[in-house]
């Protein structure tokens, strides 16, 4: 049996839809902001990775050079 409470839940007016649209627009802005922050962080991490890669290459070469000097 359908109660009055059930009917009130099912019946939606234009105000309900407008509120939902507003809620979704706010959520969209929050998600866009989070994506921008994540993108900036990814770029930062990629730069760090390149710096570390260069450091590893330099240290590997230094190690090789030291080993060559010790063999002489």
PDB file of N, H, CA, C and O in Angstrom:
ATOM      1  N   UNK A   1       0.844  -1.175   0.000  1.00  0.00           N
ATOM      2  CA  UNK A   1       0.000   0.000   0.000  1.00  0.00           C
ATOM      3  C   UNK A   1       0.896   1.248   0.000  1.00  0.00           C
ATOM      4  O   UNK A   1       1.921   1.285   0.681  1.00  0.00           O
ATOM      5  N   UNK A   2       0.504   2.243  -0.755  1.00  0.00           N
ATOM      6  H   UNK A   2      -0.329   2.212  -1.308  1.00  0.00           H
ATOM      7  CA  UNK A   2       1.266   3.479  -0.874  1.00  0.00           C
ATOM      8  C   UNK A   2       0.797   4.449   0.202  1.00  0.00           C
ATOM      9  O   UNK A   2      -0.392   4.746   0.327  1.00  0.00           O
ATOM     10  N   UNK A   3       1.774   4.937   0.980  1.00  0.00           N
ATOM     11  H   UNK A   3       2.739   4.695   0.879  1.00  0.00           H
ATOM     12  CA  UNK A   3       1.424   5.888   2.041  1.00  0.00           C
ATOM     13  C   UNK A   3       1.649   7.314   1.547  1.00  0.00           C
ATOM     14  O   UNK A   3       2.235   7.536   0.487  1.00  0.00           O
ATOM     15  N   UNK A   4       1.185   8.249   2.316  1.00  0.00           N
ATOM     16  H   UNK A   4       0.709   8.069   3.177  1.00  0.00           H
ATOM     17  CA  UNK A   4       1.365   9.669   1.961  1.00  0.00           C
ATOM     18  C   UNK A   4       2.853  10.038   1.967  1.00  0.00           C
ATOM     19  O   UNK A   4       3.292  10.873   1.175  1.00  0.00           O
ATOM     20  N   UNK A   5       3.612   9.422   2.850  1.00  0.00           N
ATOM     21  H   UNK A   5       3.256   8.744   3.493  1.00  0.00           H
ATOM     22  CA  UNK A   5       5.058   9.656   2.903  1.00  0.00           C
ATOM     23  C   UNK A   5       5.719   9.218   1.598  1.00  0.00           C
ATOM     24  O   UNK A   5       6.605   9.897   1.078  1.00  0.00           O
ATOM     25  N   UNK A   6       5.275   8.071   1.078  1.00  0.00           N
ATOM     26  H   UNK A   6       4.556   7.519   1.501  1.00  0.00           H
ATOM     27  CA  UNK A   6       5.814   7.591  -0.199  1.00  0.00           C
ATOM     28  C   UNK A   6       5.491   8.572  -1.321  1.00  0.00           C
ATOM     29  O   UNK A   6       6.344   8.858  -2.162  1.00  0.00           O
ATOM     30  N   UNK A   7       4.276   9.083  -1.336  1.00  0.00           N
ATOM     31  H   UNK A   7       3.583   8.851  -0.653  1.00  0.00           H
ATOM     32  CA  UNK A   7       3.884  10.044  -2.365  1.00  0.00           C
ATOM     33  C   UNK A   7       4.712  11.328  -2.278  1.00  0.00           C
ATOM     34  O   UNK A   7       5.108  11.885  -3.302  1.00  0.00           O
ATOM     35  N   UNK A   8       4.969  11.787  -1.078  1.00  0.00           N
ATOM     36  H   UNK A   8       4.647  11.335  -0.246  1.00  0.00           H
ATOM     37  CA  UNK A   8       5.759  13.005  -0.905  1.00  0.00           C
ATOM     38  C   UNK A   8       7.191  12.814  -1.398  1.00  0.00           C
ATOM     39  O   UNK A   8       7.802  13.746  -1.921  1.00  0.00           O
ATOM     40  N   UNK A   9       7.716  11.622  -1.234  1.00  0.00           N
ATOM     41  H   UNK A   9       7.220  10.864  -0.810  1.00  0.00           H
ATOM     42  CA  UNK A   9       9.068  11.329  -1.700  1.00  0.00           C
ATOM     43  C   UNK A   9       9.127  11.289  -3.219  1.00  0.00           C
ATOM     44  O   UNK A   9      10.105  11.747  -3.809  1.00  0.00           O
ATOM     45  N   UNK A  10       8.104  10.752  -3.857  1.00  0.00           N
ATOM     46  H   UNK A  10       7.309  10.380  -3.378  1.00  0.00           H
ATOM     47  CA  UNK A  10       8.083  10.573  -5.300  1.00  0.00           C
ATOM     48  C   UNK A  10       7.811  11.890  -6.025  1.00  0.00           C
ATOM     49  O   UNK A  10       8.391  12.144  -7.080  1.00  0.00           O
ATOM     50  N   UNK A  11       6.955  12.710  -5.484  1.00  0.00           N
ATOM     51  H   UNK A  11       6.483  12.503  -4.627  1.00  0.00           H
ATOM     52  CA  UNK A  11       6.584  13.966  -6.134  1.00  0.00           C
ATOM     53  C   UNK A  11       7.732  14.955  -5.989  1.00  0.00           C
ATOM     54  O   UNK A  11       8.145  15.308  -4.885  1.00  0.00           O
ATOM     55  N   UNK A  12       8.232  15.390  -7.144  1.00  0.00           N
ATOM     56  H   UNK A  12       7.896  15.103  -8.041  1.00  0.00           H
ATOM     57  CA  UNK A  12       9.308  16.361  -7.142  1.00  0.00           C
ATOM     58  C   UNK A  12       8.861  17.562  -7.961  1.00  0.00           C
ATOM     59  O   UNK A  12       8.280  17.426  -9.037  1.00  0.00           O
ATOM     60  N   UNK A  13       9.142  18.711  -7.436  1.00  0.00           N
ATOM     61  H   UNK A  13       9.615  18.822  -6.562  1.00  0.00           H
ATOM     62  CA  UNK A  13       8.798  19.932  -8.143  1.00  0.00           C
ATOM     63  C   UNK A  13      10.017  20.538  -8.797  1.00  0.00           C
ATOM     64  O   UNK A  13      11.121  20.005  -8.678  1.00  0.00           O
ATOM     65  N   UNK A  14       9.827  21.652  -9.490  1.00  0.00           N
ATOM     66  H   UNK A  14       8.931  22.085  -9.587  1.00  0.00           H
ATOM     67  CA  UNK A  14      10.946  22.313 -10.154  1.00  0.00           C
ATOM     68  C   UNK A  14      12.035  22.765  -9.171  1.00  0.00           C
ATOM     69  O   UNK A  14      13.212  22.820  -9.525  1.00  0.00           O
ATOM     70  N   UNK A  15      11.638  23.081  -7.952  1.00  0.00           N
ATOM     71  H   UNK A  15      10.681  23.036  -7.665  1.00  0.00           H
ATOM     72  CA  UNK A  15      12.628  23.502  -6.964  1.00  0.00           C
ATOM     73  C   UNK A  15      13.593  22.368  -6.636  1.00  0.00           C
ATOM     74  O   UNK A  15      14.787  22.596  -6.445  1.00  0.00           O
ATOM     75  N   UNK A  16      13.074  21.151  -6.573  1.00  0.00           N
ATOM     76  H   UNK A  16      12.103  20.966  -6.729  1.00  0.00           H
ATOM     77  CA  UNK A  16      13.923  19.998  -6.295  1.00  0.00           C
ATOM     78  C   UNK A  16      14.960  19.798  -7.402  1.00  0.00           C
ATOM     79  O   UNK A  16      16.125  19.506  -7.133  1.00  0.00           O
ATOM     80  N   UNK A  17      14.516  19.958  -8.645  1.00  0.00           N
ATOM     81  H   UNK A  17      13.569  20.195  -8.863  1.00  0.00           H
ATOM     82  CA  UNK A  17      15.431  19.787  -9.772  1.00  0.00           C
ATOM     83  C   UNK A  17      16.465  20.905  -9.807  1.00  0.00           C
ATOM     84  O   UNK A  17      17.635  20.660 -10.101  1.00  0.00           O
ATOM     85  N   UNK A  18      16.048  22.107  -9.514  1.00  0.00           N
ATOM     86  H   UNK A  18      15.097  22.306  -9.275  1.00  0.00           H
ATOM     87  CA  UNK A  18      16.987  23.235  -9.488  1.00  0.00           C
ATOM     88  C   UNK A  18      18.030  23.045  -8.396  1.00  0.00           C
ATOM     89  O   UNK A  18      19.209  23.336  -8.598  1.00  0.00           O
ATOM     90  N   UNK A  19      17.597  22.560  -7.251  1.00  0.00           N
ATOM     91  H   UNK A  19      16.639  22.324  -7.088  1.00  0.00           H
ATOM     92  CA  UNK A  19      18.537  22.309  -6.154  1.00  0.00           C
ATOM     93  C   UNK A  19      19.525  21.216  -6.551  1.00  0.00           C
ATOM     94  O   UNK A  19      20.714  21.306  -6.245  1.00  0.00           O
ATOM     95  N   UNK A  20      19.037  20.197  -7.225  1.00  0.00           N
ATOM     96  H   UNK A  20      18.071  20.123  -7.474  1.00  0.00           H
ATOM     97  CA  UNK A  20      19.916  19.097  -7.661  1.00  0.00           C
ATOM     98  C   UNK A  20      20.935  19.596  -8.699  1.00  0.00           C
ATOM     99  O   UNK A  20      22.112  19.238  -8.653  1.00  0.00           O
ATOM    100  N   UNK A  21      20.459  20.425  -9.632  1.00  0.00           N
ATOM    101  H   UNK A  21      19.502  20.715  -9.670  1.00  0.00           H
ATOM    102  CA  UNK A  21      21.364  20.987 -10.640  1.00  0.00           C
ATOM    103  C   UNK A  21      22.427  21.836  -9.971  1.00  0.00           C
ATOM    104  O   UNK A  21      23.603  21.748 -10.321  1.00  0.00           O
ATOM    105  N   UNK A  22      22.027  22.651  -9.016  1.00  0.00           N
ATOM    106  H   UNK A  22      21.070  22.723  -8.732  1.00  0.00           H
ATOM    107  CA  UNK A  22      22.982  23.496  -8.289  1.00  0.00           C
ATOM    108  C   UNK A  22      24.003  22.633  -7.546  1.00  0.00           C
ATOM    109  O   UNK A  22      25.197  22.932  -7.548  1.00  0.00           O
ATOM    110  N   UNK A  23      23.529  21.575  -6.919  1.00  0.00           N
ATOM    111  H   UNK A  23      22.559  21.332  -6.917  1.00  0.00           H
ATOM    112  CA  UNK A  23      24.412  20.661  -6.196  1.00  0.00           C
ATOM    113  C   UNK A  23      25.425  20.019  -7.160  1.00  0.00           C
ATOM    114  O   UNK A  23      26.608  19.915  -6.837  1.00  0.00           O
ATOM    115  N   UNK A  24      24.965  19.598  -8.323  1.00  0.00           N
ATOM    116  H   UNK A  24      24.004  19.682  -8.585  1.00  0.00           H
ATOM    117  CA  UNK A  24      25.852  18.978  -9.299  1.00  0.00           C
ATOM    118  C   UNK A  24      26.852  19.977  -9.867  1.00  0.00           C
ATOM    119  O   UNK A  24      27.997  19.613 -10.134  1.00  0.00           O
ATOM    120  N   UNK A  25      26.446  21.219 -10.057  1.00  0.00           N
ATOM    121  H   UNK A  25      25.516  21.515  -9.840  1.00  0.00           H
ATOM    122  CA  UNK A  25      27.361  22.254 -10.549  1.00  0.00           C
ATOM    123  C   UNK A  25      28.473  22.508  -9.528  1.00  0.00           C
ATOM    124  O   UNK A  25      29.637  22.666  -9.896  1.00  0.00           O
ATOM    125  N   UNK A  26      28.106  22.546  -8.248  1.00  0.00           N
ATOM    126  H   UNK A  26      27.160  22.418  -7.949  1.00  0.00           H
ATOM    127  CA  UNK A  26      29.111  22.726  -7.195  1.00  0.00           C
ATOM    128  C   UNK A  26      30.078  21.548  -7.168  1.00  0.00           C
ATOM    129  O   UNK A  26      31.290  21.719  -7.036  1.00  0.00           O
ATOM    130  N   UNK A  27      29.516  20.355  -7.295  1.00  0.00           N
ATOM    131  H   UNK A  27      28.531  20.216  -7.402  1.00  0.00           H
ATOM    132  CA  UNK A  27      30.349  19.153  -7.305  1.00  0.00           C
ATOM    133  C   UNK A  27      31.301  19.184  -8.499  1.00  0.00           C
ATOM    134  O   UNK A  27      32.464  18.799  -8.378  1.00  0.00           O
ATOM    135  N   UNK A  28      30.813  19.637  -9.640  1.00  0.00           N
ATOM    136  H   UNK A  28      29.868  19.950  -9.738  1.00  0.00           H
ATOM    137  CA  UNK A  28      31.639  19.735 -10.840  1.00  0.00           C
ATOM    138  C   UNK A  28      32.814  20.681 -10.599  1.00  0.00           C
ATOM    139  O   UNK A  28      33.940  20.366 -10.983  1.00  0.00           O
ATOM    140  N   UNK A  29      32.578  21.823  -9.978  1.00  0.00           N
ATOM    141  H   UNK A  29      31.663  22.079  -9.666  1.00  0.00           H
ATOM    142  CA  UNK A  29      33.645  22.780  -9.695  1.00  0.00           C
ATOM    143  C   UNK A  29      34.676  22.199  -8.721  1.00  0.00           C
ATOM    144  O   UNK A  29      35.880  22.396  -8.883  1.00  0.00           O
ATOM    145  N   UNK A  30      34.188  21.490  -7.721  1.00  0.00           N
ATOM    146  H   UNK A  30      33.210  21.330  -7.589  1.00  0.00           H
ATOM    147  CA  UNK A  30      35.098  20.857  -6.751  1.00  0.00           C
ATOM    148  C   UNK A  30      35.982  19.831  -7.456  1.00  0.00           C
ATOM    149  O   UNK A  30      37.187  19.773  -7.211  1.00  0.00           O
ATOM    150  N   UNK A  31      35.385  19.024  -8.329  1.00  0.00           N
ATOM    151  H   UNK A  31      34.406  19.071  -8.528  1.00  0.00           H
ATOM    152  CA  UNK A  31      36.150  18.006  -9.056  1.00  0.00           C
ATOM    153  C   UNK A  31      37.155  18.643 -10.017  1.00  0.00           C
ATOM    154  O   UNK A  31      38.273  18.148 -10.162  1.00  0.00           O
ATOM    155  N   UNK A  32      36.765  19.733 -10.672  1.00  0.00           N
ATOM    156  H   UNK A  32      35.857  20.135 -10.555  1.00  0.00           H
ATOM    157  CA  UNK A  32      37.693  20.427 -11.570  1.00  0.00           C
ATOM    158  C   UNK A  32      38.891  20.954 -10.786  1.00  0.00           C
ATOM    159  O   UNK A  32      40.030  20.865 -11.243  1.00  0.00           O
ATOM    160  N   UNK A  33      38.627  21.496  -9.618  1.00  0.00           N
ATOM    161  H   UNK A  33      37.702  21.568  -9.247  1.00  0.00           H
ATOM    162  CA  UNK A  33      39.709  22.009  -8.775  1.00  0.00           C
ATOM    163  C   UNK A  33      40.636  20.882  -8.338  1.00  0.00           C
ATOM    164  O   UNK A  33      41.857  21.033  -8.362  1.00  0.00           O
ATOM    165  N   UNK A  34      40.064  19.769  -7.944  1.00  0.00           N
ATOM    166  H   UNK A  34      39.072  19.647  -7.925  1.00  0.00           H
ATOM    167  CA  UNK A  34      40.867  18.622  -7.515  1.00  0.00           C
ATOM    168  C   UNK A  34      41.715  18.091  -8.676  1.00  0.00           C
ATOM    169  O   UNK A  34      42.862  17.691  -8.476  1.00  0.00           O
ATOM    170  N   UNK A  35      41.157  18.087  -9.869  1.00  0.00           N
ATOM    171  H   UNK A  35      40.225  18.411 -10.030  1.00  0.00           H
ATOM    172  CA  UNK A  35      41.911  17.620 -11.039  1.00  0.00           C
ATOM    173  C   UNK A  35      43.067  18.564 -11.355  1.00  0.00           C
ATOM    174  O   UNK A  35      44.155  18.112 -11.710  1.00  0.00           O
ATOM    175  N   UNK A  36      42.841  19.867 -11.229  1.00  0.00           N
ATOM    176  H   UNK A  36      41.957  20.234 -10.940  1.00  0.00           H
ATOM    177  CA  UNK A  36      43.924  20.824 -11.465  1.00  0.00           C
ATOM    178  C   UNK A  36      45.055  20.614 -10.466  1.00  0.00           C
ATOM    179  O   UNK A  36      46.228  20.626 -10.839  1.00  0.00           O
ATOM    180  N   UNK A  37      44.704  20.423  -9.201  1.00  0.00           N
ATOM    181  H   UNK A  37      43.751  20.414  -8.898  1.00  0.00           H
ATOM    182  CA  UNK A  37      45.715  20.193  -8.165  1.00  0.00           C
ATOM    183  C   UNK A  37      46.480  18.903  -8.454  1.00  0.00           C
ATOM    184  O   UNK A  37      47.703  18.862  -8.324  1.00  0.00           O
ATOM    185  N   UNK A  38      45.767  17.859  -8.844  1.00  0.00           N
ATOM    186  H   UNK A  38      44.773  17.893  -8.950  1.00  0.00           H
ATOM    187  CA  UNK A  38      46.413  16.581  -9.137  1.00  0.00           C
ATOM    188  C   UNK A  38      47.341  16.721 -10.343  1.00  0.00           C
ATOM    189  O   UNK A  38      48.435  16.158 -10.351  1.00  0.00           O
ATOM    190  N   UNK A  39      46.913  17.464 -11.355  1.00  0.00           N
ATOM    191  H   UNK A  39      46.024  17.921 -11.349  1.00  0.00           H
ATOM    192  CA  UNK A  39      47.750  17.676 -12.532  1.00  0.00           C
ATOM    193  C   UNK A  39      49.030  18.416 -12.189  1.00  0.00           C
ATOM    194  O   UNK A  39      50.104  18.078 -12.687  1.00  0.00           O
ATOM    195  N   UNK A  40      48.912  19.436 -11.328  1.00  0.00           N
ATOM    196  H   UNK A  40      48.040  19.710 -10.924  1.00  0.00           H
ATOM    197  CA  UNK A  40      50.094  20.191 -10.908  1.00  0.00           C
ATOM    198  C   UNK A  40      51.048  19.289 -10.122  1.00  0.00           C
ATOM    199  O   UNK A  40      52.265  19.365 -10.289  1.00  0.00           O
ATOM    200  N   UNK A  41      50.493  18.448  -9.278  1.00  0.00           N
ATOM    201  H   UNK A  41      49.504  18.386  -9.143  1.00  0.00           H
ATOM    202  CA  UNK A  41      51.318  17.538  -8.483  1.00  0.00           C
ATOM    203  C   UNK A  41      52.030  16.526  -9.376  1.00  0.00           C
ATOM    204  O   UNK A  41      53.194  16.199  -9.145  1.00  0.00           O
ATOM    205  N   UNK A  42      51.330  16.035 -10.391  1.00  0.00           N
ATOM    206  H   UNK A  42      50.385  16.301 -10.578  1.00  0.00           H
ATOM    207  CA  UNK A  42      51.935  15.082 -11.326  1.00  0.00           C
ATOM    208  C   UNK A  42      53.113  15.729 -12.044  1.00  0.00           C
ATOM    209  O   UNK A  42      54.167  15.111 -12.190  1.00  0.00           O
ATOM    210  N   UNK A  43      52.938  16.971 -12.494  1.00  0.00           N
ATOM    211  H   UNK A  43      52.082  17.473 -12.376  1.00  0.00           H
ATOM    212  CA  UNK A  43      54.034  17.674 -13.165  1.00  0.00           C
ATOM    213  C   UNK A  43      55.231  17.837 -12.233  1.00  0.00           C
ATOM    214  O   UNK A  43      56.378  17.656 -12.640  1.00  0.00           O
ATOM    215  N   UNK A  44      54.950  18.178 -10.983  1.00  0.00           N
ATOM    216  H   UNK A  44      54.017  18.325 -10.652  1.00  0.00           H
ATOM    217  CA  UNK A  44      56.016  18.341  -9.992  1.00  0.00           C
ATOM    218  C   UNK A  44      56.776  17.030  -9.790  1.00  0.00           C
ATOM    219  O   UNK A  44      58.005  17.021  -9.729  1.00  0.00           O
ATOM    220  N   UNK A  45      56.044  15.938  -9.689  1.00  0.00           N
ATOM    221  H   UNK A  45      55.045  15.946  -9.738  1.00  0.00           H
ATOM    222  CA  UNK A  45      56.672  14.630  -9.495  1.00  0.00           C
ATOM    223  C   UNK A  45      57.475  14.204 -10.720  1.00  0.00           C
ATOM    224  O   UNK A  45      58.521  13.569 -10.584  1.00  0.00           O
ATOM    225  N   UNK A  46      56.997  14.545 -11.906  1.00  0.00           N
ATOM    226  H   UNK A  46      56.147  15.061 -12.016  1.00  0.00           H
ATOM    227  CA  UNK A  46      57.746  14.218 -13.120  1.00  0.00           C
ATOM    228  C   UNK A  46      59.069  14.989 -13.164  1.00  0.00           C
ATOM    229  O   UNK A  46      60.091  14.442 -13.578  1.00  0.00           O
ATOM    230  N   UNK A  47      59.053  16.243 -12.745  1.00  0.00           N
ATOM    231  H   UNK A  47      58.223  16.687 -12.408  1.00  0.00           H
ATOM    232  CA  UNK A  47      60.287  17.025 -12.678  1.00  0.00           C
ATOM    233  C   UNK A  47      61.254  16.411 -11.673  1.00  0.00           C
ATOM    234  O   UNK A  47      62.446  16.277 -11.950  1.00  0.00           O
ATOM    235  N   UNK A  48      60.733  16.039 -10.502  1.00  0.00           N
ATOM    236  H   UNK A  48      59.765  16.148 -10.277  1.00  0.00           H
ATOM    237  CA  UNK A  48      61.568  15.387  -9.486  1.00  0.00           C
ATOM    238  C   UNK A  48      62.178  14.104 -10.024  1.00  0.00           C
ATOM    239  O   UNK A  48      63.348  13.815  -9.772  1.00  0.00           O
ATOM    240  N   UNK A  49      61.396  13.341 -10.758  1.00  0.00           N
ATOM    241  H   UNK A  49      60.446  13.577 -10.963  1.00  0.00           H
ATOM    242  CA  UNK A  49      61.870  12.082 -11.334  1.00  0.00           C
ATOM    243  C   UNK A  49      63.027  12.336 -12.298  1.00  0.00           C
ATOM    244  O   UNK A  49      64.018  11.605 -12.283  1.00  0.00           O
ATOM    245  N   UNK A  50      62.908  13.349 -13.120  1.00  0.00           N
ATOM    246  H   UNK A  50      62.103  13.942 -13.132  1.00  0.00           H
ATOM    247  CA  UNK A  50      63.980  13.671 -14.068  1.00  0.00           C
ATOM    248  C   UNK A  50      65.256  14.085 -13.332  1.00  0.00           C
ATOM    249  O   UNK A  50      66.356  13.686 -13.714  1.00  0.00           O
ATOM    250  N   UNK A  51      65.103  14.881 -12.281  1.00  0.00           N
ATOM    251  H   UNK A  51      64.210  15.205 -11.970  1.00  0.00           H
ATOM    252  CA  UNK A  51      66.266  15.303 -11.489  1.00  0.00           C
ATOM    253  C   UNK A  51      66.945  14.087 -10.862  1.00  0.00           C
ATOM    254  O   UNK A  51      68.170  13.968 -10.893  1.00  0.00           O
ATOM    255  N   UNK A  52      66.146  13.191 -10.294  1.00  0.00           N
ATOM    256  H   UNK A  52      65.151  13.288 -10.268  1.00  0.00           H
ATOM    257  CA  UNK A  52      66.702  11.986  -9.677  1.00  0.00           C
ATOM    258  C   UNK A  52      67.368  11.087 -10.710  1.00  0.00           C
ATOM    259  O   UNK A  52      68.399  10.473 -10.435  1.00  0.00           O
ATOM    260  N   UNK A  53      66.785  11.012 -11.881  1.00  0.00           N
ATOM    261  H   UNK A  53      65.947  11.510 -12.105  1.00  0.00           H
ATOM    262  CA  UNK A  53      67.373  10.205 -12.951  1.00  0.00           C
ATOM    263  C   UNK A  53      68.749  10.765 -13.335  1.00  0.00           C
ATOM    264  O   UNK A  53      69.699  10.007 -13.531  1.00  0.00           O
ATOM    265  N   UNK A  54      68.847  12.079 -13.438  1.00  0.00           N
ATOM    266  H   UNK A  54      68.075  12.695 -13.279  1.00  0.00           H
ATOM    267  CA  UNK A  54      70.136  12.707 -13.756  1.00  0.00           C
ATOM    268  C   UNK A  54      71.154  12.453 -12.648  1.00  0.00           C
ATOM    269  O   UNK A  54      72.323  12.183 -12.923  1.00  0.00           O
ATOM    270  N   UNK A  55      70.703  12.539 -11.392  1.00  0.00           N
ATOM    271  H   UNK A  55      69.753  12.758 -11.170  1.00  0.00           H
ATOM    272  CA  UNK A  55      71.602  12.263 -10.262  1.00  0.00           C
ATOM    273  C   UNK A  55      72.122  10.829 -10.300  1.00  0.00           C
ATOM    274  O   UNK A  55      73.301  10.584 -10.048  1.00  0.00           O
ATOM    275  N   UNK A  56      71.243   9.892 -10.613  1.00  0.00           N
ATOM    276  H   UNK A  56      70.285  10.092 -10.817  1.00  0.00           H
ATOM    277  CA  UNK A  56      71.653   8.485 -10.689  1.00  0.00           C
ATOM    278  C   UNK A  56      72.681   8.300 -11.796  1.00  0.00           C
ATOM    279  O   UNK A  56      73.684   7.610 -11.614  1.00  0.00           O
ATOM    280  N   UNK A  57      72.425   8.919 -12.945  1.00  0.00           N
ATOM    281  H   UNK A  57      71.610   9.479 -13.093  1.00  0.00           H
ATOM    282  CA  UNK A  57      73.383   8.809 -14.053  1.00  0.00           C
ATOM    283  C   UNK A  57      74.742   9.389 -13.659  1.00  0.00           C
ATOM    284  O   UNK A  57      75.783   8.793 -13.936  1.00  0.00           O
ATOM    285  N   UNK A  58      74.725  10.543 -13.016  1.00  0.00           N
ATOM    286  H   UNK A  58      73.879  11.027 -12.791  1.00  0.00           H
ATOM    287  CA  UNK A  58      75.979  11.188 -12.612  1.00  0.00           C
ATOM    288  C   UNK A  58      76.718  10.325 -11.602  1.00  0.00           C
ATOM    289  O   UNK A  58      77.928  10.129 -11.717  1.00  0.00           O
ATOM    290  N   UNK A  59      75.997   9.809 -10.611  1.00  0.00           N
ATOM    291  H   UNK A  59      75.014   9.968 -10.517  1.00  0.00           H
ATOM    292  CA  UNK A  59      76.632   8.975  -9.588  1.00  0.00           C
ATOM    293  C   UNK A  59      77.161   7.662 -10.166  1.00  0.00           C
ATOM    294  O   UNK A  59      78.208   7.173  -9.742  1.00  0.00           O
ATOM    295  N   UNK A  60      76.455   7.106 -11.109  1.00  0.00           N
ATOM    296  H   UNK A  60      75.604   7.503 -11.453  1.00  0.00           H
ATOM    297  CA  UNK A  60      76.921   5.877 -11.756  1.00  0.00           C
ATOM    298  C   UNK A  60      78.221   6.131 -12.505  1.00  0.00           C
ATOM    299  O   UNK A  60      79.153   5.327 -12.461  1.00  0.00           O
ATOM    300  N   UNK A  61      78.263   7.258 -13.187  1.00  0.00           N
ATOM    301  H   UNK A  61      77.506   7.911 -13.223  1.00  0.00           H
ATOM    302  CA  UNK A  61      79.496   7.598 -13.908  1.00  0.00           C
ATOM    303  C   UNK A  61      80.647   7.850 -12.931  1.00  0.00           C
ATOM    304  O   UNK A  61      81.771   7.412 -13.173  1.00  0.00           O
ATOM    305  N   UNK A  62      80.370   8.553 -11.828  1.00  0.00           N
ATOM    306  H   UNK A  62      79.457   8.908 -11.631  1.00  0.00           H
ATOM    307  CA  UNK A  62      81.403   8.780 -10.813  1.00  0.00           C
ATOM    308  C   UNK A  62      81.917   7.458 -10.244  1.00  0.00           C
ATOM    309  O   UNK A  62      83.120   7.281 -10.052  1.00  0.00           O
ATOM    310  N   UNK A  63      81.017   6.555  -9.983  1.00  0.00           N
ATOM    311  H   UNK A  63      80.040   6.699 -10.139  1.00  0.00           H
ATOM    312  CA  UNK A  63      81.393   5.239  -9.455  1.00  0.00           C
ATOM    313  C   UNK A  63      82.288   4.503 -10.449  1.00  0.00           C
ATOM    314  O   UNK A  63      83.313   3.934 -10.073  1.00  0.00           O
ATOM    315  N   UNK A  64      81.899   4.521 -11.690  1.00  0.00           N
ATOM    316  H   UNK A  64      81.066   4.983 -11.995  1.00  0.00           H
ATOM    317  CA  UNK A  64      82.687   3.864 -12.724  1.00  0.00           C
ATOM    318  C   UNK A  64      84.087   4.483 -12.799  1.00  0.00           C
ATOM    319  O   UNK A  64      85.084   3.765 -12.878  1.00  0.00           O
ATOM    320  N   UNK A  65      84.154   5.812 -12.774  1.00  0.00           N
ATOM    321  H   UNK A  65      83.345   6.395 -12.710  1.00  0.00           H
ATOM    322  CA  UNK A  65      85.452   6.498 -12.834  1.00  0.00           C
ATOM    323  C   UNK A  65      86.333   6.151 -11.631  1.00  0.00           C
ATOM    324  O   UNK A  65      87.534   5.931 -11.784  1.00  0.00           O
ATOM    325  N   UNK A  66      85.748   6.102 -10.457  1.00  0.00           N
ATOM    326  H   UNK A  66      84.772   6.280 -10.332  1.00  0.00           H
ATOM    327  CA  UNK A  66      86.506   5.739  -9.257  1.00  0.00           C
ATOM    328  C   UNK A  66      87.020   4.304  -9.332  1.00  0.00           C
ATOM    329  O   UNK A  66      88.155   4.022  -8.949  1.00  0.00           O
ATOM    330  N   UNK A  67      86.188   3.411  -9.823  1.00  0.00           N
ATOM    331  H   UNK A  67      85.266   3.640 -10.134  1.00  0.00           H
ATOM    332  CA  UNK A  67      86.615   2.020  -9.969  1.00  0.00           C
ATOM    333  C   UNK A  67      87.777   1.913 -10.948  1.00  0.00           C
ATOM    334  O   UNK A  67      88.697   1.124 -10.734  1.00  0.00           O
ATOM    335  N   UNK A  68      87.743   2.690 -12.005  1.00  0.00           N
ATOM    336  H   UNK A  68      86.996   3.331 -12.179  1.00  0.00           H
ATOM    337  CA  UNK A  68      88.826   2.682 -12.986  1.00  0.00           C
ATOM    338  C   UNK A  68      90.103   3.224 -12.366  1.00  0.00           C
ATOM    339  O   UNK A  68      91.183   2.693 -12.630  1.00  0.00           O
ATOM    340  N   UNK A  69      90.010   4.261 -11.554  1.00  0.00           N
ATOM    341  H   UNK A  69      89.133   4.692 -11.340  1.00  0.00           H
ATOM    342  CA  UNK A  69      91.196   4.816 -10.889  1.00  0.00           C
ATOM    343  C   UNK A  69      91.802   3.836  -9.897  1.00  0.00           C
ATOM    344  O   UNK A  69      93.023   3.744  -9.770  1.00  0.00           O
ATOM    345  N   UNK A  70      90.945   3.104  -9.194  1.00  0.00           N
ATOM    346  H   UNK A  70      89.953   3.178  -9.297  1.00  0.00           H
ATOM    347  CA  UNK A  70      91.441   2.154  -8.198  1.00  0.00           C
ATOM    348  C   UNK A  70      92.125   0.951  -8.855  1.00  0.00           C
ATOM    349  O   UNK A  70      92.995   0.337  -8.237  1.00  0.00           O
ATOM    350  N   UNK A  71      91.766   0.609 -10.053  1.00  0.00           N
ATOM    351  H   UNK A  71      91.059   1.107 -10.555  1.00  0.00           H
ATOM    352  CA  UNK A  71      92.365  -0.525 -10.751  1.00  0.00           C
ATOM    353  C   UNK A  71      93.763  -0.200 -11.271  1.00  0.00           C
ATOM    354  O   UNK A  71      94.554  -1.109 -11.524  1.00  0.00           O
ATOM    355  N   UNK A  72      94.072   1.063 -11.430  1.00  0.00           N
ATOM    356  H   UNK A  72      93.430   1.801 -11.224  1.00  0.00           H
ATOM    357  CA  UNK A  72      95.373   1.445 -11.984  1.00  0.00           C
ATOM    358  C   UNK A  72      96.468   1.309 -10.976  1.00  0.00           C
ATOM    359  O   UNK A  72      97.626   1.591 -11.281  1.00  0.00           O
TER     360      UNK A  72
END
